Amino acid sequence: MMARTVALWAGPRNGSTATMYSFAERVDTRVMDEPLFGHFLSHTGVSRPSREEVMATMPTSRAEALQTLEPRQGDDILFLKHMANHLEGFSWEDVDGPNHRHVILTRHPDGVLPSYRAHISRPTMLDLGYAHQHRILKHAGDRAVVVTAESLFAQPEHTLRTLCDALDLPWDAEMLTWKPGRRPEDGVWAPYWYEGVHRSSGWEPRTLAHGDVPPDLAALRATCLEHYLALQAQSLTP
């Protein structure tokens, strides 16, 4: 039986690492953390806190990066945690397949921008990935499932159950908890971004806060919001 691939396409500060940790707790699933990140940095030349470590340890060529997406012998479900903008430099056919399902995890820009700016002082549309997520939804059609971070954090069990049902996966209650600390699958960038999830031991229902978006990011916010609202309109309702 051919392995199934679940590709998560997230934006920054969306809860994607916690979602990866959830799927890693399933006995039928192997997870990978941003396997296209090295290629993304090489292709775009953007700056990231972990750029040197990533470039030194991950495949940067198109062919080598795509090879890492192939299921291994014995895989049942392969869960790929991607940032949506890591699609840069690839065609949709490069990252899709007959046994692929796609999950788009998105969050209101008023929650993303203030948090992300603590790491990247002058964020761009390329950094935030909303347009990429919208494009992925159009490509994947009914093989894509949209989940908002607001729903995932407010109702984690209901949202994850609904997501599993949409993906034709059996529910596994182990997805709700994990051991605090690092996972072996964590990317080398974990020290820069994963402090919160490393302190956690599972999902705790909470309302995601919105912050004040600085005036110099108002135009960027408006464009992001347009894409977010289009995605939200197609999202799962637990």
URSUL-V53452 format. One record per backbone hydrogen bond with DSSP energy under -0.5 kcal/mol. CO is the residue of the C=O (numbers start at 1). NH is the residue of the N-H. Records with the same first field share a line. If there is no record, write none. Layout:
CO=NH ; NH
This chain:
4=78
5=7 ; 101
6=8 ; 80
7=9 ; 103
8=10 ; 82
9=105
10=84
11=14
15=19
16=20
17=21
18=22
19=23
20=24
21=25
22=25
23=26
26=29
28=77
30=79
32=34 ; 81
34=37
36=40
37=41
38=42
39=43
40=44
41=45
48=51
50=54
51=55
52=56
53=57
54=57 ; 58
61=65
62=66
63=67
64=68
65=68
66=69
67=70
72=75
76=4
77=30 ; 79
78=6 ; 80
79=32 ; 81
80=8 ; 82
81=34
82=10
83=86
84=87
85=88
87=90
91=94 ; 95
92=95 ; 96
97=100
99=5
101=7
102=145
103=9 ; 105
104=106 ; 147
105=11
106=149
108=111 ; 112
109=113
110=211
111=115
112=116
113=117
115=118
116=119 ; 120
119=121
120=123
124=128
125=129
129=133
130=134
131=135
132=136
133=137
134=138
135=139
136=140
137=141
140=143
141=144
143=102
145=104
146=236
147=106
148=152
149=153
150=154
151=155
153=206
155=159
156=160
157=161
158=162
159=163
160=164
161=165
162=166
163=167
164=169
165=168
172=175
173=176
174=177
176=203
183=186
187=190
189=192 ; 193
190=193 ; 194
194=198
195=199
196=200
198=181
201=178
206=208
211=213
212=214
214=217
215=218
217=221
218=222
219=223
220=224
221=225
222=226
223=227
224=228
225=229
226=230
227=231
228=232
229=233
231=234
232=235
234=146
236=238
